[in-house]
Amino acid sequence: MPVRSLPPPTKRRKTAVESTSVQSLEAQLTSAVAENGSLNPLADLLILAYGSSDAREMSKAVYSVYRVFVLIISRRMLVHGGDDAAKLVRKWIWEKLDSYVELLVGLLQDEEPALRKSSLEILFSLLKHLSTSLTKSSSTAQPQFHVAHFKHIVQGLLLCPPSPRSNGSSKYKSKTMLDVRENFVEVWFSVYDDIRWCFLREATTVLLKYSSTEYPYLLDNLLSIMEKLSTFPTDPSELNSWWVEELGVKPPKHHSAKGDVEEDEAAESVGQNDEDDWRKFFDEDSNAKDTKKNGVKARAYTLTFHQSLYSLQAHRAVFTRTWLSFLPQLSSISTSSNRALTTRALNIMHRGVLPHLTRPVLVMDWISACVDLGDTVGLLALNALFTLMRDYNLDYPSFFTRLYAFLHRDVLHLKHRARFFRLTELFLSSTHLPATLLASFVKRLSRLSLNAPPAAIIMVIPFTYNILKRHPALMVMIHNNSGTDTDPFIADEPNPNSTNALDSSLWELHSHIHHYDSAVSTMARIFSEAFTKPGYSMEDFLDHTYGTLIETEVRRKIKKEPALAMELRKDLFPMADAANTNDGSAGRDAVNELWVFG
């Protein structure tokens, strides 16, 4: 076989590409799109984009490819139709577009901030162009949203594929870049209703399709986005912002099977599988009764994708389905990272999740299981349970028993004790709670205060004062002078209704009048005075620490100089040098002798 005088085809092609500038390739493609010519330079341009190691050169190539694809999309070269040759060309263009989108998605994890920002902006700009093109080519008169392209964006934000400039790394083990996440949330997720609705739906699909063990930061990435959502609509009139402008045209109202126009109370998207049926999460129980009564087995009406975006119930439905798919995965594997994610989820549960669920009681089982974890997680879970009981009529009889179990010996020594007192004051704020129950809480806290630091005692005293002020039936615990030698309080009883606390007294708090810290002893004297003060604001006492107590003492102005008995001496430690002594006391340790008694 004769020796080849030319390099192999792949090497020859690479050499030709390197010798061709990005600008010239873009110019060739621009004229080719205008004159319906060959688009082969598009492959060369993509090779340049993938092969650029310099961030500035890659940015130039990425924007050049973007401008070319915008021209291709605007000329409707991706629209279905034409002969076999046109179909082959269209298939080839789609392959190049997918390759380009894959490049952009990888650049979301690049080490260069400018590349990350520009990649995200280009991805969403392409989404707008593709959706507009899809709407114009659609056989129906309804606006379209390019779901296939948006799926790549969602997977890039949640799965975080590595950057093509990351030296060939193929592991999906990274968090979403902070600037990428904040840019997505502030510019698109919290602003545009169509982006939020589609992201919630696609995020649920990602959760069900990919394992959190294979993608360890999947749950963290999703929660980091969900916890930033503070603009969820609460009224249909708030659904008025659209990234795809064609969706801004209001859809026709949907009709029931009888032809009557119905209100937006449910939603059903077109072409969804049963496993992706987000609609079942807003079917109310009352509707189920009506269905049985009328003998109707299917929904009376359906919504198109366009109509779903204008339905508040549809938005709440996809929101509910996302959380119901996300929360169980936090409990599937008990790890320290999952416990931290559970804490973050519970921290926003009462104000950012429950009000927007179609049926908040659906998360009751998961929240109840979190109570068993104890510590901060259990306390936050109790807060969510209390919200379900107060606002959504959840019946949970053992709530106060579970709360009473949190009053253990460590609760006043932990760093989250301020949060504990905030929430406990909220839980016990009702004036309809039985005195027996409240007496157990007050007695248990006073007993725990015997071994508590001064900062914690300062929280317990006004907390107890407020409860006694709100429930005069507990005043007997202050003036209980039965004279018995034993305290009738059963400290080991887990049921707060059976501790005999009401028959006991708060002698533990009375003992604090002799506390070494003046702030504690002063506060403890309020129980021996008339209860004329309306009540204490707990926020004034929840931030006390040893540091604040010391700072208070240092800044305290001394009104009267303390009486001191001391003799001024020039030589504070005499006899330190044998040369200066004449009485043979050389070698005496004057400091050590100060501590010798007897």
FENQUI-V994834 format. One record per backbone hydrogen bond with DSSP energy under -0.5 kcal/mol. NH is the residue of the N-H (numbers start at 1). CO is the residue of the C=O. If there is no record, write none. Layout:
NH,CO
NH,CO
This chain:
12,8
13,9
14,10
15,11
16,12
17,13
18,14
19,15
20,17
25,21
26,22
27,23
28,24
29,25
30,26
31,27
32,28
33,29
34,30
35,31
36,32
37,32
42,39
43,40
44,40
45,41
46,42
47,43
48,44
49,45
50,46
51,47
52,48
52,49
58,54
59,55
60,56
61,57
62,58
63,59
64,60
65,61
66,62
67,63
68,64
69,65
70,66
71,67
72,68
73,69
74,70
75,71
76,73
77,72
79,76
87,83
88,84
89,85
90,86
91,87
92,88
93,89
94,90
95,91
96,92
97,93
98,94
99,95
100,96
101,97
102,98
103,99
104,100
105,101
106,102
107,103
108,104
108,105
109,106
110,107
113,111
116,112
117,113
118,114
119,115
120,116
121,117
122,118
123,119
124,120
125,121
126,122
127,123
128,124
129,125
130,126
131,127
132,128
133,129
134,130
135,131
136,132
137,133
138,134
138,135
147,145
150,146
151,147
152,148
153,149
154,150
155,151
156,152
157,153
158,154
159,155
160,155
166,163
169,166
173,171
181,177
182,178
183,179
184,180
185,181
186,182
187,183
188,184
189,184
190,185
191,188
192,188
193,241
194,241
196,192
197,193
198,194
199,195
200,196
201,197
202,198
203,199
204,200
205,201
206,202
207,203
208,204
209,205
210,206
215,211
216,214
218,215
221,217
222,218
223,219
224,220
225,221
225,222
226,222
227,223
228,225
229,226
230,228
238,235
239,236
240,238
245,243
247,244
248,245
249,246
256,260
257,300
259,256
262,254
265,263
272,269
276,273
277,274
278,276
280,277
281,278
282,279
283,280
284,282
288,284
289,285
290,286
291,287
292,288
293,289
294,290
295,291
296,291
297,295
303,268
308,304
309,305
310,306
310,307
311,308
312,310
315,311
316,312
317,313
318,314
319,315
320,316
321,317
322,318
323,319
324,320
325,321
326,322
327,323
328,324
329,326
330,326
330,327
331,327
331,328
332,328
333,329
335,333
339,335
340,336
341,337
342,338
343,339
344,340
345,341
346,342
347,343
348,344
348,345
349,345
350,346
352,348
353,348
353,349
354,349
356,353
357,353
357,354
362,359
363,360
364,361
367,363
368,364
369,365
370,366
371,367
372,368
372,369
373,370
374,371
377,374
378,374
379,375
380,376
381,377
382,378
383,379
384,380
385,381
386,382
387,383
388,384
389,385
390,386
391,387
392,387
392,388
393,389
394,388
396,394
399,396
402,398
403,399
404,400
405,401
406,403
407,404
408,406
411,408
413,410
414,410
417,414
420,416
421,417
422,418
423,419
424,420
425,421
426,422
427,423
428,424
429,426
433,430
438,434
439,435
440,436
441,437
442,438
443,439
444,440
445,441
446,442
447,443
448,444
449,445
450,447
451,448
452,449
456,453
457,453
458,454
459,455
459,456
460,456
461,457
462,458
463,459
464,460
465,461
466,462
467,463
468,464
469,465
470,466
471,467
474,471
475,472
476,473
477,474
478,475
479,475
481,479
488,486
490,499
491,489
493,490
496,494
498,495
499,496
503,500
504,501
506,477
507,505
510,506
511,507
512,509
513,510
514,511
515,512
518,516
521,517
522,518
523,519
524,520
525,521
525,522
526,523
527,524
528,525
529,526
532,530
538,536
540,537
541,538
542,538
544,541
549,545
550,546
551,547
552,548
553,549
554,550
555,551
556,552
559,557
566,564
568,566
572,570
574,572
576,573
580,577
581,578
588,585
590,588
593,589
594,590
594,591
595,592
596,593
597,595
